[in-house]
Amino acid sequence: MSAVVLVAALVAAGMIAGLFYAYACSVMPGLARGDDQTFVEAMRGINVAIVNPVFMLTFLGAPLLAGVAIFLNPGPRPWVIAGFACLAAMVVITGVVNIPLNNALESGGDDYAAVRANFEAVWVRWNVLRAVVSTAGFGCLVAAVLTDR
């Protein structure tokens, strides 16, 4: 059972790290090419669409499963703890920075240039950090799986 939980945490961490990576290297650079209204309305639509069961399962599931794996798998525990810490940091960054920015974007009105100016650079910077810490979490869980053999 402990190996199943660890592998499930690894898969979920890889999926969420890949999502934030895709935003960093394609979604946000692509939206950056658009005008202010296109950028703001697209991000508003994405912010609504992303809150779905599949996203929530991976976003919250990765750190939750890693946390459970700490107690189920005594062998590679330091790697699992490090993976959990990175994935928990990803959740904290999202809750403290990205979600409030998303909420401000949603309630920012129709002055698209101002709304975008208050959102884009900060959101992109913190999303890159989310990509880095979630990828580090994934890497730590890979190390845990490999050292568990």
C-alpha positions in Angstrom: 0.0 0.0 0.0 2.8 2.4 0.8 4.3 2.1 -2.7 0.9 2.8 -4.3 0.5 6.0 -2.3 4.0 7.1 -3.1 3.6 6.4 -6.8 0.2 8.2 -6.8 1.8 11.2 -5.1 4.6 11.1 -7.8 2.1 11.0 -10.6 0.0 13.8 -9.2 3.1 15.9 -8.6 4.3 15.4 -12.1 0.9 16.4 -13.5 0.8 19.6 -11.5 4.4 20.5 -12.1 3.7 20.0 -15.8 0.7 22.3 -15.7 2.6 25.1 -14.1 5.5 24.5 -16.5 3.1 24.7 -19.5 1.7 28.0 -18.2 5.3 29.4 -17.8 6.5 28.4 -21.2 3.4 28.6 -23.4 0.2 29.8 -22.0 1.4 33.1 -20.5 3.8 33.9 -23.3 1.0 33.3 -25.7 -1.4 35.5 -23.9 1.3 38.2 -23.6 1.0 38.6 -27.3 -2.6 39.6 -27.1 -4.1 43.0 -26.4 -5.2 43.9 -22.9 -8.9 42.9 -23.2 -8.0 39.6 -24.8 -5.4 38.9 -22.0 -7.8 39.8 -19.2 -10.8 38.0 -20.5 -8.8 34.9 -21.4 -7.3 34.7 -17.9 -10.7 35.3 -16.4 -12.1 32.4 -18.4 -9.1 30.1 -17.5 -9.4 31.0 -13.8 -13.1 29.8 -13.8 -12.4 26.7 -15.9 -9.4 25.5 -13.9 -11.4 25.1 -10.7 -12.6 21.6 -11.6 -12.4 18.1 -9.9 -9.4 16.9 -12.1 -7.3 20.0 -11.3 -8.2 19.9 -7.6 -7.4 16.2 -7.4 -3.9 16.8 -8.6 -3.3 20.2 -7.0 -4.4 19.1 -3.5 -3.8 15.4 -4.1 -0.1 15.6 -4.7 0.8 17.2 -1.3 -1.8 15.2 0.5 -0.6 11.9 -0.8 3.0 12.8 -0.2 2.1 13.7 3.4 0.4 10.3 3.8 3.4 8.6 2.2 5.7 10.1 4.9 4.0 7.9 7.5 3.5 4.8 5.3 7.0 4.5 3.9 9.9 4.6 6.4 12.6 3.8 3.8 13.0 6.9 1.7 11.4 9.2 4.2 13.8 12.2 3.8 13.0 12.4 0.1 9.3 12.1 0.7 9.4 14.8 3.4 11.3 17.1 1.0 8.8 16.3 -1.8 5.9 17.1 0.6 7.5 20.4 1.7 8.0 21.5 -1.9 4.4 20.6 -2.8 3.1 22.3 0.3 5.0 25.4 -0.7 3.3 25.3 -4.1 -0.1 25.3 -2.4 0.9 28.1 -0.1 2.2 30.2 -3.0 -1.0 29.6 -4.9 -3.2 30.6 -1.9 -1.2 33.6 -0.8 -0.3 35.1 -4.2 -1.9 33.6 -7.3 -5.5 33.2 -6.0 -5.7 36.8 -4.6 -4.3 38.0 -8.0 -6.9 35.9 -9.8 -9.7 37.4 -7.6 -8.4 40.9 -8.2 -8.4 40.2 -11.9 -12.0 39.0 -11.8 -13.2 42.0 -9.9 -11.0 44.5 -11.6 -13.6 46.0 -13.9 -13.2 46.9 -17.6 -10.1 49.1 -17.5 -8.2 46.2 -19.1 -4.8 48.0 -19.3 -4.8 48.7 -15.6 -6.1 45.3 -14.6 -3.5 43.6 -16.7 -0.7 45.9 -15.4 -1.6 45.0 -11.8 -1.7 41.3 -12.6 0.5 39.9 -15.3 4.1 40.4 -14.2 3.5 39.4 -10.6 1.4 36.4 -11.5 3.9 35.2 -14.1 6.8 35.5 -11.6 5.1 33.6 -8.9 3.8 31.0 -11.3 7.4 30.3 -12.4 8.3 29.8 -8.7 5.3 27.4 -8.4 6.7 25.5 -11.4 10.1 25.3 -9.8 8.9 24.1 -6.4 6.4 21.7 -7.8 9.1 20.3 -10.1 11.5 20.0 -7.2 8.7 18.2 -5.3 8.3 15.8 -8.2 12.0 15.2 -8.3 12.2 14.4 -4.6 9.4 11.9 -5.0 11.2 10.3 -8.0 14.3 10.0 -5.7 12.0 8.4 -3.0 10.7 5.9 -5.5 14.1 5.1 -6.8 15.7 4.7 -3.4 12.7 2.5 -2.3 13.8 -0.4 -4.6 
